[in-house]
Amino acid sequence: MTIPNPAVLPLPVPHPDVVARALPDGSVLFHALSEVYFGLNETGTVIWQALLNGAQSEQSLVDAVRAQWPNATVCEVTCHVRELLADLSVEGLVVDSAIAQG
């Protein structure tokens, strides 16, 4: 069995019922249907904004974060991106892009 490489899988997209609000040191997400609140730090906010702006690859998310924090290693940023995407998915804050397109 071949395990897919997360770096080449299509990125999820923000769920249409999620509202984001900026805070001084990050942002908070609220899913209107499930009533889930989710806090994002500054890095998470950069990733969320990239998703909102139509980021097409994991690498584009990594690049967006490293543009803000160039001293961060690719490895640590990639791990953070993958962890956040997994957490957002578990909470229903993002959906598969194919589902979103209907």
Buried (B, 14 or more C-beta within 10 A) or exposed (E): EEEEEEEEEEBBBBBEEBEBEEEEEBBBBBBEEEEBEBEBBBBBBBBBBBBEEEBEEBBBBBBBBBEEEEEBEEEEBBEBBBEBBEBBBEBBBBBEBEEEEE
